[in-house]
């Protein structure tokens, strides 16, 4: 049966990237689970020839992915916290937010962002369906509703609270299976003169830099301004500004308002539209050629790691991000190549990566084992990580960055 586009319902017939079958990327395993059956699901991204939305087929339900024990805590990245703090202060100044305003964040995680608005005495509310991270936010004093957001919830929130002057949706638009219902909810909850901002990894960079590892079951959609502008417009929202950001390998921050609100459209919108047009994001050939580039990136990494192992070198990993699990499983890299990985999040330490079964330790394990090479799995944070564990150079240790093409950093 031919799948259909989650936005415009057109049939999906063009493959963007087929990464085989993988486990859910954030399903970390306990030692006891290593001997139990592990579910693998097809990981195949398709592109809509009508609206150019790149998307996964629906093999996994959202509540199977974003469960109560969800292990990703945003506050364990210092660079992401700094990014969030800058955003809070800049947008509060730009739009005059104060103690009479109301800020709502969708997928608010552990309160990593709303804490900065709260620190400015701006009333906030987080919406977060995963109990583990929502409870961490509540412990910080951030009011949080533990639910999935959509039109029904937005209607109840507007009735029980008030319209939001600012709605923040950082790295969540790609995570919702029913993207139309989600955006319709934003339209209902947003105040007449309010602003909604959406941050998401830019599909343009995914293609240009071979970031195929950002494809995993949590990400139902892979977004361009071309697709997002159409989705928002269909819900009665107008894009009036776009910023290009370095986060997550290159992201967009899209500013939207009600169609007839007074916010002036900036040059930033046209700048990104031109970039996407010049890159061929409105041409199906661009999408159909991506699979070969994915295969080339895979081969380069596997060859490099295999050569190092054959020469007797030891390799450890740094980080346990979802993207790293896509990379390792698609490339067939397991404990025979990477001895262990480390992560700053205590919730992941002592666990094992899904599929590859590589053990996860605290960062100190790097200095105890003194590996010859450290494979940086969250490559978008490579500068932060290289600075953090620069002391591996004391024993001649080197870094491997896998994307866009595997290379060694001395």
Number of C-alpha atoms within 10 A of each C-alpha: 4 7 14 17 22 22 21 16 12 15 16 21 14 16 19 25 24 18 22 12 16 22 22 23 22 24 22 26 21 16 12 8 13 14 8 9 7 14 11 13 13 18 22 20 23 25 24 25 18 15 18 22 27 26 26 29 19 16 11 16 12 18 11 11 18 20 15 15 15 19 19 20 19 17 15 14 16 12 14 17 16 12 15 18 17 14 15 19 14 12 15 18 11 8 12 10 21 15 12 9 18 21 25 23 23 26 27 28 27 27 30 22 27 29 20 19 22 18 10 15 14 18 20 22 21 27 21 25 23 25 19 19 24 28 20 17 23 15 12 14 13 23 18 25 21 18 16 18 20 21 18 14 17 20 15 13 17 15 11 9 11 14 23 27 21 25 26 23 20 19 17 19 23 19 19 20 22 14 19 18 17 22 22 20 20 27 24 23 27 24 21 17 15 23 25 26 20 19 22 24 24 21 22 23 15 22 21 12 17 21 22 26 22 21 25 26 28 23 19 25 27 26 22 23 24 17 19 20 17 17 21 22 16 15 19 16 25 22 25 23 20 24 14 16 16 11 17 19 19 17 22 24 20 22 21 27 27 24 17 11 16 12 18 9 15 12 11 14 18 14 13 20 16 11 13 17 12 10 14 14 22 17 12 16 11 13 22 15 14 18 17 12 17 21 17 12 20 22 14 14 21 17 11 15 21 13 11 15 14 10 9 9 14 19 26 25 27 28 24 29 19 24 19 24 29 27 23 22 21 20 16 13 20 16 14 11 19 22 16 24 27 22 21 17 20 14 15 25 18 16 20 23 28 27 26 19 20 26 24 27 24 17 19 12 16 20 12 8 13 18 22 18 25 26 24 23 25 22 23 16 18 17 10 14 17 18 9 11 16 14 12 20 14 9 11 12 18 19 25 24 19 24 22 19 16 19 15 14 12 13
